[in-house]
Amino acid sequence: ASDETKLTISAEEPVIKADGEDLAYISVEITDNAGIRKMLSDRKVTITVSGAGTLVAVGSAACRTEESYLGISFSTYNGRMIAIVRSNGTEGSIYITASADDLMPVTVAIDAAR
């Protein structure tokens, strides 16, 4: 991995059902500019959601943590964490933004459709 460090965000699926129950799984990684995960660059990431969805949970694969899965922030583990977003029952775009100290925020958009 190169010296550059950035957040990378991606959605498992580009569209979820606008039924108030369907979930979207959003992966957030600490990477270099080539997208190679930086496993030793763990930091706390904050997730914000706007539009036709709400944040349900955040987490990582860390086997021991004092952090809440129901909050808006979670520390990465081996450079990775996940956010789970639910549609709010209306059709439209859902914008998920990840931010961390000293890194540029990144946003991914998905759609909620009937």
LUMSE-861062 format. One line per 3 residues: number of its first residue (from 0); for each residue x, y, z of N, C-alpha, C, O. Coordinates in pm, 1 decimal. Each point is the difference from the previous one (the first is absolute). Layout:
<recs>
NUM = X/Y/Z/X/Y/Z/X/Y/Z/X/Y/Z  ...
</recs>
This chain:
<recs>
0 = 84.4/-118.6/0.0/-84.4/118.6/0.0/88.3/124.1/0.0/105.6/3.6/63.3  -151.1/97.2/-135.3/77.2/124.1/-8.2/-21.3/85.7/124.1/-77.9/-36.1/88.3  147.2/149.6/-81.5/-9.1/89.1/115.2/-133.5/74.1/8.1/-42.4/38.3/109.1
3 = -24.1/-17.9/-222.2/-128.7/68.3/-0.3/-103.5/-83.5/74.8/-2.4/-122.5/-11.8  -83.0/189.8/89.1/-105.4/-69.6/74.1/-131.8/70.7/-25.4/-8.9/122.6/6.3  -95.0/-203.3/-35.6/-131.7/58.2/-24.6/-107.5/-99.3/41.7/27.2/-118.2/21.0
6 = -149.4/168.2/-9.6/-116.3/-85.5/22.8/-54.6/-45.7/-134.1/-2.1/76.0/-96.8  -42.0/-200.6/92.1/-67.3/-54.1/-116.9/-132.9/-57.3/47.7/-5.1/-71.2/100.2  -101.8/102.2/-172.0/-134.0/-44.4/41.0/-68.6/-67.5/-118.4/13.0/44.3/-114.1
9 = -85.8/-151.7/142.5/-73.3/-67.8/-106.8/-124.5/-66.6/58.7/-3.2/-37.7/117.1  -98.4/24.3/-201.3/-124.9/-65.7/38.9/-3.4/-138.9/-61.3/42.2/-19.9/-113.9  -93.0/-76.3/191.0/-11.8/-136.1/-50.7/-95.1/-6.6/-119.5/25.8/-72.8/-95.9
12 = -135.4/148.5/101.4/-98.5/6.2/-107.5/-34.8/146.2/-27.7/-4.0/80.4/93.1  -21.5/-43.9/-220.5/-31.5/139.5/-32.1/-145.0/39.1/28.9/-31.6/118.8/6.9  -57.8/-218.6/10.2/-141.9/28.0/21.6/-52.8/-92.7/108.8/30.7/-119.2/2.7
15 = -111.9/177.2/88.3/-71.2/-80.3/98.8/-148.8/31.6/-11.4/-38.9/99.2/-61.6  -42.8/-183.9/121.0/-144.8/21.4/-3.4/-38.9/114.1/94.1/52.1/11.0/111.0  -143.0/72.2/-156.2/-48.4/112.9/80.5/-116.6/-45.8/86.5/-109.1/56.8/-6.0
18 = 133.1/-160.5/87.0/-107.7/-57.8/80.4/17.5/23.0/150.2/-80.5/-48.6/79.5  183.4/121.2/-40.3/24.4/25.7/141.7/65.0/-116.6/71.9/22.5/7.2/120.8  8.3/-115.0/-192.6/61.0/-118.7/60.7/129.3/-42.5/-68.0/88.1/-55.8/65.4
21 = -74.9/81.1/-195.4/118.1/-45.5/-73.5/124.9/71.7/50.3/-4.3/117.5/36.5  115.3/-190.8/-35.3/125.9/52.1/52.3/105.6/11.8/-108.9/2.5/-77.9/-95.3  84.1/176.4/111.3/116.7/17.9/-86.6/124.4/-15.2/85.7/7.0/53.2/110.8
24 = 90.7/-125.6/-162.2/126.1/-22.3/69.7/107.6/84.2/-67.8/29.2/-17.0/-118.3  28.7/108.0/195.9/95.0/97.0/-52.0/137.9/-28.9/59.1/17.8/2.9/121.8  78.3/-30.6/-207.4/135.9/-28.8/42.7/82.9/127.8/-3.0/-4.2/75.5/-97.1
27 = 79.7/-52.0/204.5/90.5/114.6/7.3/138.6/-54.8/30.0/17.9/-78.1/93.4  80.4/119.7/-173.3/136.7/-46.8/18.6/96.9/117.3/0.9/-23.8/103.1/-62.9  132.9/-121.1/135.4/113.6/91.6/-5.2/92.9/-56.6/-107.2/49.4/-111.9/14.1
30 = -24.9/187.9/-120.8/79.9/-50.9/-111.7/104.1/102.0/-43.9/2.9/113.4/47.7  82.5/-157.0/-140.2/86.2/94.8/-69.2/-72.0/41.4/-128.4/-113.4/-41.6/-23.5  178.4/123.2/-59.5/-66.1/48.7/-122.0/-29.9/-109.9/-100.4/-86.3/17.8/-85.9
33 = 155.6/-131.3/94.3/-24.7/-112.3/-90.4/-109.7/-91.8/52.6/-33.5/-99.3/-64.8  -23.6/131.2/182.5/-106.0/-81.7/56.8/49.2/-116.8/83.5/-78.6/-86.6/38.5  207.8/83.5/-10.2/54.8/-106.8/84.1/-26.9/34.1/145.2/36.4/107.4/47.9
36 = -101.2/-200.8/22.0/-38.2/23.4/140.0/124.2/13.1/87.1/95.3/-76.9/-12.5  -98.6/177.4/102.4/108.6/24.7/94.6/-41.3/-58.8/135.1/-67.2/65.1/80.0  108.2/-187.1/-57.3/-45.6/-74.8/116.8/53.8/53.9/131.8/-53.2/-33.5/105.9
39 = 156.1/114.9/-109.7/58.5/53.8/123.7/-34.4/146.9/21.7/63.2/66.8/81.8  -162.0/-16.2/-153.7/-39.2/141.1/11.1/-138.4/16.0/61.0/-78.0/83.5/-45.9  46.2/-161.5/148.0/-132.9/7.2/58.9/-28.3/135.6/62.4/87.3/63.4/59.2
42 = -212.3/-20.9/-74.4/-46.1/125.4/60.5/-151.2/-1.6/12.3/-67.6/-83.1/-60.6  15.8/175.1/139.0/-145.7/9.9/20.3/-62.8/68.4/-120.6/44.4/106.7/-42.4  -148.2/-169.4/-12.2/-72.3/51.5/-115.8/-141.8/35.2/43.6/-65.0/-77.0/70.8
45 = 17.8/193.3/-113.4/-136.4/44.4/28.7/-82.7/-10.8/-126.7/44.3/37.9/-108.4  -165.5/-90.4/123.9/-91.6/-19.8/-112.6/-119.6/93.6/14.8/-58.6/10.0/107.8  22.7/58.3/-215.8/-122.7/78.5/-3.9/-83.3/-47.7/-118.7/53.5/-36.0/-104.9
48 = -185.0/36.4/123.2/-91.9/-45.3/-103.9/-104.2/108.7/-21.1/-53.3/56.0/95.7  25.0/-26.7/-222.5/-105.6/96.0/-32.2/-82.2/-54.9/-116.2/42.0/-92.6/-69.4  -158.6/150.8/49.8/-87.1/-45.7/-107.4/-97.4/-104.4/50.3/-50.5/10.6/111.8
51 = 23.3/-112.4/-194.0/-106.4/-97.0/24.7/45.3/-120.2/82.9/-45.2/-112.1/-23.4  134.8/135.2/120.6/46.9/-110.1/83.1/46.8/46.0/136.4/14.1/119.7/25.4  10.4/-217.3/63.2/50.0/28.2/134.1/111.5/-97.6/34.3/4.0/-111.9/-51.0
54 = 85.2/155.2/137.0/109.2/-84.4/46.6/-53.2/-95.7/106.2/-62.7/43.1/96.8  87.6/-172.3/-114.5/-45.6/-101.7/94.6/112.6/-40.6/94.1/-20.7/-9.3/121.0  141.5/-15.2/-176.2/110.3/-48.8/82.3/133.0/24.7/-69.8/7.1/19.0/-121.4
57 = 98.4/-19.9/203.3/137.5/7.6/-49.7/80.2/-106.4/72.6/-37.4/-42.0/109.5  146.8/-1.8/-169.0/81.8/-99.6/67.3/120.5/-39.1/-82.5/19.5/46.7/-112.2  60.4/-133.7/170.8/116.7/-55.9/-67.6/15.3/-143.9/46.8/-82.8/-50.4/75.9
60 = 186.1/-13.8/-120.3/23.4/-139.7/38.3/82.4/-12.1/128.1/44.1/-109.3/35.5  -23.3/220.8/33.3/77.5/-3.7/124.1/-69.0/-92.2/100.5/-118.4/16.4/29.4  192.7/-112.1/22.1/-61.0/-96.9/91.4/-22.1/57.6/139.8/-80.6/-53.0/76.4
63 = 150.5/160.0/-42.4/-20.2/66.5/129.9/-12.3/149.3/-23.6/87.6/62.6/-59.6  -198.3/-6.4/107.6/-20.1/143.9/-12.9/-95.3/47.6/108.2/-85.5/-75.1/46.8  101.0/199.2/-8.1/-92.1/64.9/92.2/-95.2/93.1/-75.7/-85.9/63.8/60.9
66 = 101.0/-56.1/-192.5/-78.7/90.9/-81.6/-141.5/-55.2/-22.1/-21.1/-121.3/-2.7  -74.2/212.3/-12.8/-138.9/-38.7/-23.3/-24.7/-21.1/-149.2/40.1/82.1/-82.5  -105.6/-191.2/49.1/-38.7/-26.1/-138.2/-115.9/89.9/-42.8/-29.8/10.2/-119.0
69 = -35.1/54.5/214.8/-115.3/83.8/-28.9/34.1/147.5/-11.1/-89.8/82.8/-14.7  218.1/-48.2/21.6/42.2/138.4/-10.9/19.2/42.4/-144.3/-43.6/-68.2/-92.7  109.6/182.3/75.0/28.5/49.5/-135.0/147.2/-13.7/-35.4/39.0/25.7/-113.9
72 = 43.3/-66.0/210.4/143.9/-13.2/-22.4/47.7/-136.5/47.0/-55.1/-58.5/93.3  159.6/8.9/-160.8/60.1/-127.2/38.8/142.4/-1.2/-52.3/29.0/57.6/-104.9  59.5/-123.0/178.1/139.0/-11.4/-43.5/14.9/-113.4/-100.6/-60.0/-106.5/14.7
75 = 140.8/131.4/-116.3/26.9/-105.0/-96.5/84.3/-108.3/65.7/67.6/23.7/100.1  -73.0/-141.4/-157.6/82.7/-112.4/43.3/67.4/-54.1/-125.1/-66.5/-38.7/-96.1  198.5/36.6/98.6/77.5/-36.5/-119.7/-40.5/86.2/-119.2/-4.3/-47.0/-113.7
78 = -25.5/174.4/141.6/-30.1/95.7/-105.7/-140.4/-7.2/-56.9/-25.7/54.9/-107.1  -66.5/-122.0/177.2/-133.8/-19.7/-57.1/-108.5/11.3/106.7/21.1/-37.4/115.4  -137.7/89.4/-155.1/-119.8/-1.1/83.9/-121.4/-2.5/-90.3/11.4/15.7/-121.6
81 = -128.3/-35.6/181.8/-123.6/-8.7/-77.4/-107.4/87.9/64.1/-4.0/18.5/121.6  -82.1/34.3/-207.1/-118.8/72.2/45.4/-120.8/-69.0/-61.8/3.9/-42.4/-115.5  -110.7/31.8/192.7/-123.3/-60.6/-49.4/-107.4/107.9/-1.8/-24.5/66.8/100.5
84 = -38.9/-50.6/-216.0/-97.8/105.5/-23.6/-133.6/-64.5/-39.3/-2.9/-96.8/-76.0  -106.6/151.2/128.1/-134.1/-49.2/-32.4/-74.5/107.6/-79.1/14.8/119.2/26.8  -93.9/-161.8/-123.3/-86.5/95.6/-69.7/-103.2/52.3/100.4/-38.5/-70.2/93.4
87 = -5.4/194.6/-114.3/-99.2/55.8/93.4/-143.0/-16.8/-50.6/-93.1/57.4/56.6  75.5/-135.7/-162.7/-133.4/-26.8/-51.9/-40.7/88.8/-115.7/-105.7/-21.2/-59.6  187.1/120.0/26.5/-30.0/86.6/-113.7/101.4/-25.5/-111.3/113.5/-40.4/24.9
90 = -157.3/65.0/-147.2/90.6/-13.5/-113.0/92.9/119.9/-6.5/-36.7/110.6/39.6  157.2/-133.5/-90.0/94.5/109.4/-17.9/142.2/-45.1/22.8/26.5/-118.1/22.4  63.9/212.4/-28.1/142.1/-28.6/20.2/34.6/1.7/148.1/-58.3/74.8/78.4
93 = 154.2/-158.6/-42.0/55.4/-3.3/135.1/148.3/32.6/-14.2/70.8/-63.4/-78.3  -24.5/161.6/153.7/139.9/42.4/-4.5/67.7/-39.9/129.5/-43.9/39.2/108.1  150.3/-116.8/-118.6/74.9/-45.8/116.3/139.4/60.6/-8.5/71.4/-19.4/-98.4
96 = -33.1/93.8/203.4/129.8/66.6/3.0/82.3/-53.6/116.0/-48.8/-13.9/112.2  174.9/-15.9/-142.0/95.7/-43.1/101.9/104.1/108.4/16.2/48.7/55.9/-98.3  -14.1/-25.9/224.2/103.7/99.9/27.3/86.3/-47.4/115.7/-45.3/-73.5/87.7
99 = 170.2/116.9/-89.4/96.7/-32.4/105.6/100.1/113.4/8.8/23.9/70.6/-98.0  34.4/-53.0/215.6/98.5/106.6/19.2/110.4/-9.6/-103.6/50.1/-108.5/-29.4  -12.7/223.3/-25.5/111.0/14.8/-94.4/-22.1/-67.1/-135.2/93.6/-9.6/-79.4
102 = -215.6/-37.2/51.3/-30.3/-59.5/-130.3/-120.6/70.4/-61.1/-88.5/46.9/71.6  85.9/-40.0/-203.4/-112.2/61.9/-70.1/-123.5/-89.0/13.6/10.2/-121.7/-15.4  -127.2/180.3/44.0/-122.9/-79.1/5.3/-31.5/-58.0/-138.4/34.5/58.4/-102.7
105 = -100.7/-174.2/102.6/-41.1/-63.8/-125.3/-148.2/-36.9/10.7/-49.7/-30.7/108.4  -19.6/34.0/-221.4/-143.1/-27.1/-1.7/-32.4/-100.5/-109.6/57.6/3.7/-108.7  -150.2/-93.0/139.1/-55.6/-90.5/-99.6/-151.2/21.2/1.5/-59.2/22.9/105.4
108 = -2.5/-30.8/-223.0/-145.0/13.7/-10.8/-59.2/-131.7/-47.1/53.9/-65.2/-89.5  -164.2/27.0/150.1/-77.6/-114.7/-46.5/-144.1/46.3/-14.7/-36.4/107.1/48.5  -43.9/-186.0/-114.0/-139.5/36.7/-19.9/-92.0/-95.3/76.0/28.2/-119.1/13.0
111 = -138.2/174.2/36.7/-107.8/-78.9/58.5/-116.1/9.8/-99.9/-47.1/109.0/-32.5  2.5/-225.5/-14.9/-104.6/-2.1/-102.5/-104.0/-105.7/32.9/29.2/-95.5/72.0  -147.5/111.3/-122.7/-109.6/-96.8/24.2/11.8/-119.5/-88.2/-83.1/-90.5/7.1
</recs>
